[in-house]
Amino acid sequence: METKVIPFVASVTDVNPAAAAATQLQDLINTTISEGWEFVTITSMSTSVKATGCGKSNAPAVKTSIQLLIFRK
């Protein structure tokens, strides 16, 4: 069995953000299913993001949550 993990970040505005996020998620799931993958679940993962770039090396890491879609074949 193969697995595929795809990060999901909705791009929404203040006009009905829940519906916009749901539509984007549905489109991503449907596209991946059409490629022969079976949707398993959506889950979240917490991680720390370290700033990079000029003058940012001493900045503390920021905790964030990432949504992940899990598929299998």
Secondary structure as UniProt FT lines:
FT   STRAND          3..8
FT   HELIX           17..34
FT   TURN            35..36
FT   STRAND          38..49
FT   TURN            54..55
FT   TURN            57..58
FT   STRAND          62..72
//
